[in-house]
């Protein structure tokens, strides 16, 4: 019993990648990084020395947009040419299996690039008969496989052998059925909507949930845009800030009181006390295009003189998503975390922090 218990006490491996740039620099990759992280379940932003949100920020939050939950949807419905031509080729279509566990269950995800990612166990893979690859987190004995289908491939036209084989495998040979979260972002294109297209299915529209809170006398670490590593007794590092932000967004106390049974965490030093800070958290199925709009508005916050030296934007990905960034395979193991932070300074320099857990490649 000692070996398993010792492993439980071990701190899970994690990766934190930090980079620094300027929002208006021609080579800044901030928007590209947001676009490449497709599946987002929680977005939070923190503005120090702020009591009331500007109307422009309120408008972006209101316009985050609804998403849909479709119950018992057959996977083959996503590879029909009617669906591909209506949604995949006319905007950014996002689909993610709901209430599936990536390390135990079969699951699937449709990326806005038109790539359909299917993560299945060994038995299902053998029954499907589609070409795939072993999961990179399977270990010596392969028990999970990843199948990738490019729905926009020119060789995937309705009369092609490839399309007919995929449709037959998913519809007749080994039908797969899931509850799906769906969202579709298009720039003014008219036509069908997801609600009308799946009207014969059990489909529900959902609005993201938004919570606002004002944090009083918040202890904040001191940090400077040009000191990513921090400086002894002068400023905190990006990693210390990352941990502090996690505590603040999760309403963890920062005073390390001796009688606290929940946390012994305290604010890194040096620190300062902010009289008030505005924290907004949005939860749901949030597409990257809306996060980019929110980030742009946070940058515009400094167009007029403000007391705040910086603002932050934190985005959490789904723990059981088959991918994290781009098409990088994502696993759960001990946590399934995949998230990123933007810290935007008054001069529009920014830090970008990208973090993943044990079963993930290094973020891009």
C-alpha positions in Angstrom: 0.0 0.0 0.0 2.9 2.4 0.6 3.7 2.9 -3.1 0.2 4.0 -4.2 -0.1 6.3 -1.1 3.2 7.9 -1.9 2.1 8.5 -5.4 -1.1 10.2 -4.2 1.0 12.6 -2.1 3.2 13.5 -5.1 2.6 16.9 -6.7 1.3 16.4 -10.2 3.6 17.5 -13.0 2.5 20.8 -14.7 3.8 23.2 -17.3 3.6 27.0 -17.2 4.8 28.9 -20.2 5.2 32.7 -20.0 5.8 35.2 -22.8 5.9 39.0 -23.0 5.0 41.3 -25.8 3.0 44.4 -26.7 -0.7 44.3 -27.8 -0.1 46.6 -30.8 3.2 45.0 -31.9 2.9 43.7 -35.4 4.2 40.3 -34.3 2.1 39.9 -31.2 0.5 36.5 -31.1 -2.1 37.3 -28.4 -5.1 36.9 -30.7 -3.6 33.7 -32.3 -3.2 32.1 -28.9 -6.8 32.8 -28.0 -8.1 31.4 -31.3 -6.0 28.2 -30.9 -7.7 27.4 -27.5 -11.1 26.3 -28.8 -13.0 25.0 -25.8 -13.4 27.4 -22.9 -15.7 26.9 -19.9 -14.8 29.9 -17.7 -13.5 33.4 -18.3 -12.6 35.9 -15.5 -11.2 39.4 -15.5 -9.9 41.5 -12.6 -9.6 45.3 -12.7 -8.0 46.9 -9.7 -9.2 50.4 -8.5 -12.5 49.9 -10.4 -15.9 50.4 -8.9 -18.1 50.6 -12.0 -17.6 48.8 -15.4 -17.4 51.0 -18.5 -20.5 50.6 -20.8 -18.3 49.1 -23.6 -17.2 46.3 -21.4 -20.7 45.7 -20.2 -21.8 45.4 -23.8 -19.2 42.8 -24.7 -20.3 40.7 -21.7 -23.9 40.9 -22.6 -23.1 39.9 -26.2 -21.1 36.8 -25.3 -23.9 34.8 -27.0 -25.8 31.7 -26.3 -24.7 28.1 -26.8 -26.7 24.9 -27.2 -26.9 21.5 -25.5 -28.1 18.7 -27.9 -29.0 15.4 -26.2 -28.4 12.0 -27.7 -26.9 13.3 -31.0 -25.5 10.7 -33.3 -21.9 11.5 -34.3 -22.6 10.8 -37.9 -24.8 13.9 -38.0 -21.7 16.0 -37.9 -20.1 14.5 -41.0 -23.1 14.9 -43.3 -22.6 17.3 -46.1 -25.7 19.3 -45.2 -24.2 20.0 -41.8 -20.7 20.7 -43.2 -22.0 23.1 -45.9 -24.4 24.9 -43.5 -22.1 25.4 -40.5 -18.5 24.2 -40.9 -17.8 26.0 -44.1 -19.8 29.2 -43.2 -18.2 30.2 -40.0 -16.6 28.8 -36.9 -18.4 25.7 -35.6 -17.6 24.3 -32.2 -18.8 21.0 -30.8 -17.7 19.2 -27.7 -19.1 16.0 -26.0 -20.7 16.9 -22.6 -20.3 14.9 -19.4 -17.8 12.5 -20.8 -14.5 11.6 -19.0 -11.6 11.8 -21.4 -9.6 9.1 -19.6 -12.6 6.6 -19.4 -15.2 7.4 -22.0 -15.4 7.8 -25.7 -15.6 11.5 -26.6 -15.4 13.8 -29.6 -14.8 17.4 -30.5 -15.3 19.5 -33.7 -12.7 22.3 -34.1 -13.5 25.5 -36.0 -10.9 24.4 -38.6 -13.2 21.6 -39.6 -11.2 18.9 -37.9 -13.3 16.3 -36.1 -11.4 14.7 -33.2 -12.7 11.3 -31.9 -11.1 9.8 -28.8 -12.1 6.2 -28.3 -11.2 3.1 -26.3 -9.5 0.1 -28.0 -12.7 -1.9 -28.5 -14.5 1.0 -30.2 -11.6 1.8 -32.4 -11.4 -1.8 -33.7 -15.1 -1.8 -34.3 -15.1 1.5 -36.2 -12.4 0.4 -38.6 -11.2 4.0 -39.2 -7.6 5.0 -39.4 -6.2 6.6 -36.3 -3.2 6.7 -34.0 -2.6 5.5 -30.4 -3.1 8.1 -27.7 0.2 9.4 -26.6 -0.9 8.9 -23.0 -1.8 5.2 -23.3 1.4 3.8 -21.9 3.0 0.5 -23.1 -0.3 -1.2 -23.6 -2.4 0.9 -26.0 -5.9 1.2 -24.7 -7.0 4.5 -26.4 -6.9 5.8 -29.9 -7.4 9.2 -31.6 -9.2 9.4 -35.0 -9.0 12.8 -36.9 -11.3 13.5 -39.8 -10.9 16.7 -41.8 -14.4 17.7 -42.9 -13.1 20.4 -45.2 -10.8 18.1 -47.1 -11.4 18.2 -50.9 -11.2 14.4 -50.8 -14.2 14.4 -48.4 -16.9 15.3 -51.0 -20.3 13.5 -51.0 -19.4 10.9 -53.6 -15.9 10.0 -52.4 -15.0 6.6 -51.0 -13.6 8.4 -47.9 -16.8 10.1 -47.0 -18.9 7.0 -47.7 -16.6 4.9 -45.5 -16.7 7.4 -42.6 -20.4 7.8 -42.8 -20.9 4.0 -42.9 -18.6 3.5 -39.9 -20.3 6.1 -37.7 -23.9 5.4 -38.8 -24.0 1.6 -39.3 -20.9 -0.2 -38.2 -20.4 1.4 -34.8 -22.9 4.2 -34.1 -21.7 6.6 -31.5 -24.1 8.9 -29.6 -23.3 11.7 -27.2 -24.7 14.8 -25.6 -23.0 17.7 -27.3 -22.3 21.4 -26.5 -22.5 23.4 -29.7 -21.8 26.9 -30.7 -21.5 28.6 -34.1 -19.8 31.9 -34.8 -20.4 33.6 -38.1 -20.0 37.2 -39.2 -23.5 38.1 -40.3 -24.2 35.1 -42.6 -27.8 34.4 -43.0 -29.4 31.0 -43.2 -30.0 28.1 -40.8 -29.3 28.3 -37.1 -28.3 25.4 -34.8 -31.6 25.6 -33.1 -33.6 25.2 -36.2 -31.2 22.6 -37.8 -31.4 20.3 -34.8 -35.1 21.0 -34.0 -35.9 17.3 -34.3 -33.4 16.6 -31.6 -33.5 17.4 -27.9 -31.9 20.8 -28.1 -31.7 23.5 -25.4 -30.4 27.0 -25.7 -28.3 28.3 -22.7 -26.9 31.7 -21.8 -23.5 32.0 -20.1 -23.8 32.7 -16.4 -22.1 35.9 -15.3 -21.2 36.9 -11.7 -19.8 40.3 -10.5 -18.1 41.1 -7.3 -16.2 43.9 -5.7 -13.2 42.9 -3.7 -12.4 45.3 -0.8 -8.9 45.9 0.5 -7.3 43.3 -1.8 -3.7 42.5 -1.1 -1.9 42.5 -4.5 1.7 41.5 -5.4 3.9 44.2 -6.8 5.1 43.4 -10.3 6.4 45.3 -13.3 6.0 44.6 -17.0 9.8 44.5 -17.7 10.5 42.0 -14.9 9.0 38.7 -15.9 11.3 36.8 -13.5 10.7 39.3 -10.7 13.4 41.1 -8.7 14.4 40.2 -5.1 12.5 42.5 -2.6 11.4 44.7 -5.5 8.9 42.8 -7.6 7.2 39.4 -7.8 7.7 36.9 -10.7 5.1 35.8 -13.3 4.8 32.4 -11.5 4.0 34.1 -8.2 1.4 36.2 -9.9 -0.1 33.1 -11.6 -0.6 31.5 -8.2 -2.0 34.6 -6.7 -4.5 35.1 -9.5 -5.7 31.5 -9.0 -6.4 32.2 -5.3 -8.2 35.5 -6.0 -10.4 34.1 -8.8 -11.4 31.2 -6.5 -12.1 33.5 -3.5 -9.3 31.9 -1.4 -8.2 33.9 1.6 -4.8 35.5 1.4 -4.0 36.2 5.0 -2.7 32.7 6.1 -4.6 32.7 9.4 -3.5 30.0 11.8 -7.1 28.7 12.3 -7.8 28.3 8.6 -8.3 24.6 7.6 -8.8 25.5 3.9 -5.7 27.3 2.9 -2.3 28.5 4.3 -1.6 30.6 1.1 -0.6 34.2 1.6 0.1 37.0 -0.9 3.6 37.0 -2.3 5.9 39.8 -1.3 6.4 42.7 -1.9 2.7 43.5 -2.0 0.4 46.5 -1.8 -3.3 46.9 -0.8 -5.8 47.9 -3.4 -8.9 49.7 -1.9 -11.3 47.9 -4.3 -11.1 45.6 -7.4 -13.8 44.5 -9.8 -14.0 40.7 -10.5 -16.2 39.3 -13.3 -16.6 35.6 -14.0 -18.4 34.2 -17.0 -19.2 30.4 -17.2 -20.6 28.4 -20.1 -19.4 27.3 -23.6 -17.5 30.4 -24.7 -16.0 30.7 -28.1 -12.5 32.3 -28.7 -13.9 35.1 -31.0 -15.9 36.5 -28.0 -12.8 36.2 -25.8 -10.8 38.3 -28.3 -13.5 41.0 -28.2 -13.4 41.0 -24.4 -9.6 41.2 -24.4 -9.7 44.1 -26.9 -12.1 46.0 -24.6 -9.9 45.4 -21.6 -7.0 46.9 -23.6 -9.2 49.9 -24.5 -9.8 50.4 -20.7 -6.6 52.4 -20.6 -7.6 54.8 -23.4 -8.6 57.2 -20.7 -6.6 57.9 -17.5 -7.1 55.2 -14.8 -5.7 54.5 -11.4 -5.2 50.8 -12.4 -1.7 49.8 -13.4 -2.9 46.6 -15.0 -5.9 44.3 -15.8 -6.0 40.5 -16.0 -8.0 38.0 -18.1 -8.1 34.3 -17.1 -9.5 31.6 -19.3 -10.1 28.0 -18.3 -10.5 25.1 -20.8 -12.7 22.1 -20.2 -10.9 19.5 -18.1 -12.2 16.6 -20.3 -11.7 18.1 -23.7 -9.9 15.8 -26.2 -7.6 18.7 -27.2 -6.1 21.8 -25.4 -4.4 24.1 -27.8 -4.8 23.6 -31.6 -5.0 19.8 -32.1 -2.7 18.9 -29.2 -4.0 15.9 -27.4 -5.3 16.6 -23.9 -5.5 14.2 -21.0 -6.8 14.3 -17.4 -4.8 12.1 -15.1 -4.9 14.1 -11.8 -6.5 17.4 -12.9 -7.1 18.0 -16.6 -6.2 21.7 -16.2 -5.6 23.8 -19.3 -5.8 27.5 -18.9 -4.2 30.9 -19.7 -3.8 34.3 -18.2 -3.3 37.7 -19.8 -1.9 40.5 -17.7 -2.2 43.7 -19.7 -0.3 46.7 -18.4 -1.2 50.4 -18.7 1.3 50.9 -21.6 -0.3 47.8 -23.3 2.7 45.5 -22.7 1.3 42.1 -21.7 2.3 38.9 -20.1 0.7 35.7 -21.4 0.8 32.6 -19.1 -0.3 29.2 -20.5 -0.6 26.3 -18.1 -1.4 22.6 -18.6 -1.3 19.5 -16.4 0.4 16.1 -16.5 -1.1 14.8 -19.7 -0.4 17.6 -22.2 2.3 18.8 -24.5 4.0 22.1 -23.9 1.6 25.0 -25.0 2.5 26.7 -28.2 
